[in-house]
Amino acid sequence: MSSKPTNVLITGANRGLGLEMVRQMAEDKGQVKKLFACCKEPSGAKSEGLQTLAKKHLDIIIIIPMDVSDLDSIKEAAKLIGPQLGGEGLNLLINNAGIVGDIHSRVQEIAPKDVQDVFNVNFMGPLNVIQEFLPHLRAAATVSGTTGMSCSKAAVINISSCMGSITSAMGYDSSVPCVPYRISKVALNMLTVCAAEEMKKDEILFAVLRPGWVRTEMGGPQGEIDVEESVNGMLEVMASMSEEHSGAFLDYKHRTMPW
C-alpha cells in the first residue's frame, strides 16, 4: 500500500481472507508497526497458520483472543490492545470475521435462532467492535495532525458481500437463498453508512468492501478468485481511499457496488 496505517486490527484473522490480510500486511516492508490479529481460538487447530505467521513476524503480529459474538470477549480484547497502542491510537480496523450460516435458509422456514446466530457475528460483532475501539480511532485521527480521511489516519473497513446488495438481490439464485446472511450484510452496510455520517466530524473513514467470490472455506472451491488476488486488490483500494470514499460500497477492483 502506498499509504499505510501504523496500527491495524483485523478480526477473523486466523483463516481465509483475514489470514491473507495479515500475511500481506506483515510481509510488506512498509509502515505497519503493530498488527493485532484477532480470532476466537488462537490456540485452536484452525489457527495454526496464524501462529506460524506470527512466529515469522514477532515484531509486527500480535495475536489477540476475540470472539466477535461475545461482547465480554471484545471488551477483554480492547483492554489488551489499548495499552499497546502507545498513545498513537488505532489507524485501521477491519471487521472481517463472519459466518454464512445455512445457505439453504429461506424466508418460509428459517428458525429465529439461525438468524440470531448469523446476526451476532455479522452485525452485532462489527457494531460492538466499533464501539469498543472508537476511542482509539479518535485518538489516531487526533494525533495524525493531518486533515481529511484515509486508512493510514483512522478508518473502519467492513467486509461485506454482493449478497448485501438489495438491488442485486432482485432475481437472485434461489438455489442458494442464504436469507439470514443476506439480511445481516444489508444491516452491516447500513451500519457503515450511518457511522460514516455520524463520525464525519471526527474524520474517521467508514467504508464497505466486497472481496469478490473467493475460494475460501466460506466461499467454497468454485470461487472465481483466490485469496491472494482478493486481498491484494482490497489493500490497494484501502490505500487509495480518502474522505470521498467514506460511506462507499466498493469491491476489490475499486468498482462501486449497488446498494
Stockholm file with secondary structure:
# STOCKHOLM 1.0

chainA/1-259         MSSKPTNVLITGANRGLGLEMVRQMAEDKGQVKKLFACCKEPSGAKSEGLQTLAKKHLDIIIIIPMDVSDLDSIKEAAKLIGPQLGGEGLNLLINNAGIVGDIHSRVQEIAPKDVQDVFNVNFMGPLNVIQEFLPHLRAAATVSGTTGMSCSKAAVINISSCMGSITSAMGYDSSVPCVPYRISKVALNMLTVCAAEEMKKDEILFAVLRPGWVRTEMGGPQGEIDVEESVNGMLEVMASMSEEHSGAFLDYKHRTMPW
#=GR chainA/1-259 SS CCSCCSEEEESSTTSHHHHHHHHHHHHSCSSCCEEEEEESCTTSGGGHHHHHHHHHTTTTEEEEECCTTCHHHHHHHHHHHGGGGTTSCCCEEEECCCCCCCTTCCTTTCCHHHHHHHHIIIIIHHHHHHHHHHHHHHHHHHHTCCCSCCTTTSEEEEECCGGGCHHHHTTCCTTSCCHHHHHHHHHHHHHHHHHHHHTGGGTCEEEEEECCSBCSTTTCTTCSBCHHHHHHHHHHHHHHCCGGGTTCEEETTSCBCCC
#=GC SS_cons         CCSCCSEEEESSTTSHHHHHHHHHHHHSCSSCCEEEEEESCTTSGGGHHHHHHHHHTTTTEEEEECCTTCHHHHHHHHHHHGGGGTTSCCCEEEECCCCCCCTTCCTTTCCHHHHHHHHIIIIIHHHHHHHHHHHHHHHHHHHTCCCSCCTTTSEEEEECCGGGCHHHHTTCCTTSCCHHHHHHHHHHHHHHHHHHHHTGGGTCEEEEEECCSBCSTTTCTTCSBCHHHHHHHHHHHHHHCCGGGTTCEEETTSCBCCC
//
